């Protein structure tokens, strides 16, 4: 018994053992309570004192926060498998085989296994379970990076708390994102060992471009020198190709030579190449090294280097119009008129289509302003919208948007990065709405799984939000069969509709025709001004009478717009349906633009985004006009239309159309971030503004708009020089041309724009008088633009200079062998093991298990005990009850319980007696004539009843037939009555337990 108590006590640990010292207060508490307990009897006082001791002990134990500790050797192992590009394919296959071999050594019902895959990101392949349930790993997500920290963090999160844990990291160890050393602290704190399985390799023959650098800025006509560093592990013969703005550069003395022979020695090889920069703008350089023999190189991805130089000040204005396949003659004419007006004012305005617009931040570094003339958000795409937003907000550029039938609300600007930097926004409340009945027909076949269906759901919700409360909307999801997701109802129930749309799941095949027929049958009976269907699919539908349904819709004034998602959609069919019904057809190579498409379709279908009537804009009474300075109301000519929008709260509106609901902005502008944006909601001059083209102030207005929005040039005298080595970029800013007084007061702040347009503040270090250095990591290929804001001089003059670097390949291709040292350090810090990919047996080795200590807090149980003891203590002190009284009360309680148990038995006995008596009476009194015998006398019947009653009382009469005794000669009546009374008396005595009559011996 003592041994068991010792084991139990050994399993309890206290987190706050200092509170156990409060047990010493128990004698003091007892001494203080002696005076209050004198009036109680000895036994009563003993009971109260005992309860109080237990109560104080329970309080002390609860304060000590004890825990029940149990050890378990059940184990959960999480494998983290490297899927990045730096790992050769054969080692990736070996890693998967390692996991399968290791799982074979698991203990049934004791061990569990989980699986994490990672590259630049980490994701769960399998949650911990009793065996391996997946056949192969998913495709890489971000293979150009290796993030060991993310993999470790996710693996730790998967470990359950009721088993011992272990991580197995299968990787080459070439970390280029995150820092695993920071995550190892959590592993050490939790006692989780990390085993490492090195995927070892070494590229023996490899050539890579280590560095290509160019001056950050240059003057027009200057000859710059490109510095190229090529690293080779062995001597090799190669050819060097250089591209300037994607055009091959002549190398060597031969005028037609575009490739220069280059012999490489083992180690770094340095080369300087002069290039003349004849024009202003952004100059991009790309150097490619091609080995003569394939045996000299293993990874072709790292044979390219990139650099850029910005020449001249930001003085160019870009006029951007729709792509050639989408723009009309009116669009082209409208853009040409504004461009010519700027040229007449001496500005360098270049006309391009939206397809020629640069896709990265550096592409607009030499632009003072960008003008979009009736360009839709769908034509721009999300990346170019992000680029324009970053150009304005982060680079200080100017953006001017001119309206038309493809701009602002009717161009799908709602809730886009482009609208975020404009001074106006799409406002559903200001749109002139006609009642609309619209049904969204959404493909939910198996091919829509993932991002496509997610974006389709988001697009449907965005479309519903653009509708008015008087509109009717429904949503049909279809695969092989159509199904109502939202039956046609008022668009005012947006929250409920959004919840239903969010639950659309993936189905089977693709059959568009029944869904269109169901939508038509529903819309035909709706009482709305306009009726419209938006059909979205990514595949080829089963055959159907599509011409017939399109004809029926056209006859009923129902338009159908179609959206083809991806390359597999039947674009010819969808285009034909849209053409026959008067709708529009959209092509989306990815699911990303779907919300913009649905938002634009909703506005266009309701014919609510454009106001087309003659009106004269009103000059608004604001002070310090920036664009219409020098103009009066009499100077403003009339317009024929504009796109309805709402001005943002901090925007300045100079021209507006007055309406009962308030002014609609025609010309608005504002400062956003470092740059400025202007919105002119009219435009489309051949249709909406012929009087404006003839107006003498037309050129002046646009000139002043560009000058307001344009980015100022750099006249500070600061010079920036960039360099890139490995994954580290460095910018050196020199202020040597500034006077000494300005150098002392010069202050710089820098921000980095990464290739994904994310913004990051940079640290500027002053390394010498008039010299500053900035460093940052280049963790992915692309262009990195650095904005450096300066302030100097007594007048605190401010300005902005720009520079940048470009990387040609991911750092994933820079490491030529696995990093065994890092993996050894991981195992050492966490107490893990260095395993080999050929031997997976030790993973589930029982000897290596670190038993887990499972803890269960006991303070809650003790708190409940304290409450119970407190109530008992109060009751014992308040209720005066002696032990004798308590014993007597207990006896009374037991007797009462005994009576309650006996009552059902007595009732059962009485019922039995009554039943026996009735059966006997029936037998003995029935006519004897039926049996051919004389009728039984009263004495005979009484004798039978006595016998039956006696047997019933003794418990032997159950289920026995009642038999009458033999007939006796009839006696005189007096004798019979005497015998009857005597027999009754005997039966009564027998029932009361008396065996003899009085006086008998």
Beta strands, then each sheet from edge to edge (+ up, - down):
strand 1: 12-14
strand 2: 66-72
strand 3: 75-82
strand 4: 111-118
strand 5: 122-129
strand 6: 164-171
strand 7: 193-198
strand 8: 207-213
strand 9: 217-218
strand 10: 223-232
strand 11: 236-244
strand 12: 247-248
strand 13: 259-264
strand 14: 267-276
strand 15: 281-291
strand 16: 304-311
strand 17: 316-321
strand 18: 348-353
strand 19: 367-373
strand 20: 398-403
strand 21: 424-425
strand 22: 436-443
strand 23: 472-478
strand 24: 482-490
strand 25: 530-537
strand 26: 558-565
strand 27: 585-588
strand 28: 610-611
strand 29: 615-616
strand 30: 618-619
strand 31: 638-639
strand 32: 642-643
strand 33: 646-647
strand 34: 652-657
strand 35: 664-672
strand 36: 675-683
strand 37: 719-725
strand 38: 728-734
strand 39: 747-753
strand 40: 759-762
strand 41: 765-768
strand 42: 771-777
strand 43: 782-792
strand 44: 797-807
strand 45: 834-835
strand 46: 852-857
sheet 1: 1+ 2- 46+
sheet 2: 5+ 4- 3- 6- 7- 45-
sheet 3: 8+ 10- 14+
sheet 4: 9+ 16+ 15- 11+ 12-
sheet 5: 9+ 16+ 15- 11+ 13-
sheet 6: 18+ 17+ 19+ 20+ 36+ 35- 34+ 30-
sheet 7: 21+ 33-
sheet 8: 24+ 23- 22- 25- 26- 27-
sheet 9: 28+ 32-
sheet 10: 29+ 31-
sheet 11: 37+ 38- 42+ 41-
sheet 12: 40+ 39- 43+ 44-
end
